[in-house]
Amino acid sequence: MCADCSRVVVFTGPSLHPRAAAALLNATILPPIKRGDLEPFLASKPAAVGIIDGEFYQSLAVSPKEVLALLETGVAVYGAASMGALRAVELGRYGMIGVGSVFRLFRRGVLDSDDEVAVTYCKETWRPLSEPLVNTRYALRAAVRKGILTGMEAARIISNLRPVYFPERTRELAFRLARDVAGADRALALRNFLATEAPNIKERDAKLLLQRIRQDFCYDARDGGKQACHRRLESPPSPGMDSRPESPDGAVGGVVRSPSANSVGTSGLSRASRLTPAAVRITKPIGEADGTKPI
C-alpha cells in the first residue's frame, strides 16, 4: 500500500463492518461519523476522507458546513451508502464525490426520504437489527427476477413497509407481509432467498467507495499497481461509481444510534417519504453491474 493510502480516513459501521473495511483498504477506520468528528482533520489534512455511516439522535449529525470546511482545505471527501451518500448529494457541487447506487437514487430524486437508509444496530458487533428500506427494494427486485415474487407483489410489500417506523422494518416483517401477499410457500422461498442470496446494496456501495479511493490514491495502473500515485480525481469512475457533481437537494439523515446500551434506536425522523406508490419503481436503467434495480 502506498503512503497516500495510509493517510485515508473512513467512517463506517453497520453498512460495512470495520474489519471488512480494513481488509479492503489500508486506512484509519473510525465508527459512524457525528458532529465534530471532522474538526481534527482540518489541521492534519489526510489525503482523503470516506463517509459511509453516520449518527444522528443522541449525537448530532455531521453538518454540510463541516464537510465543506474540510473540502476547502483540499482534502478529498467521498460519500456512499448511507449518511455519506446523502451528504454527497448536498455537496456534490462543492467537490464531494458521491459513489454508488444509493447516492445516484437520491441525487436523481427517485428516493427522497432519509429513512430509506436508516437502521438500528448492535453497537458491540455492528450487526444491523433492522433492514434499510433501500436494501429491501433491491432484494425484492432480485426476488422478482428469480421468479419468487411478481412485480406487483413486490410493490405491495414495499408499499406496506414504507409507513412502518424504520426500527421495526425487519426481514421477519417482510416475510409476514410476503405471506399475506403471495402465500405461505412463496413467502418461505423469499425468506430463504433473503437469508442467502439477496443483494446488500448499502454494503456494495460502501465497498465501491473504498475501491474508488484506492484507485484515486493508492495504485498506478501504468506501473502494474506497484508505485504510489497522486490523487486522480479527474479519472473516469469505475462501473457503479459516479463522481459527477450535483446540486444539493436538502436530504439529511443516515445511520441512527439510540441511547440504548445495545442498539441504535430512534432517529427523530419526522419527514414522511414523499414518493407515491407509482413512483417507487425505476423504469430507466441506472447502470447496475448486476442489472438489479429497486422496486
Secondary structure by P-SEA (a helix, b strand, c coil): cccccccbbbbbcccccaaaaaaacccccccccccccccccccccccbbbbcbbbccccccccaaaaaaaaaacbbbbbcccaaaaaaaaccccbbbbbcaaaaaaaaccccccccccccccccccccccccaaaaaaaaaaaaaaccccaaaaaaaaaaacccccccccaaaaaaaaaacccaaaaaaaaaaaacccccaaaaaaaaaaaaaaaaccccccccccccccccccccccccccccccccccccccbbbcccccccccccccccccccccccccccccccccccccc
